[in-house]
Amino acid sequence: MKAQIVRIGNSRGIRLPKTLLQEAQLGNEVELHAEPGRILISKSAKPRAGWSEAAQRMREREEDRLIDPSTPTQFDKDEWKWR
């Protein structure tokens, strides 16, 4: 499908047909990336999307342990009251 680049105020843009947007499953916010000879439009990713599910899977596989033993800091020794 071809489209024309048109002037929109001081900027330039293209009009995307509704059916094309629906087929691509894009919402109102997208991410743009420029590469030589093309501009890529992708679905906007939410920060930390999927982290909760990944943490749950790690817990189920018992992969959520600390790698190194904890090391007390000066704060732990002086200000935090160990019991």
Buried (B, 14 or more C-beta within 10 A) or exposed (E): EEEEEEEEEEEEEEEBEEEEBEEEEBEEEBEEEEEEEEEEBEEEEEEEEEEEEEEEEEEEEEEEEEEEEEEEEEEEEEEEEEE
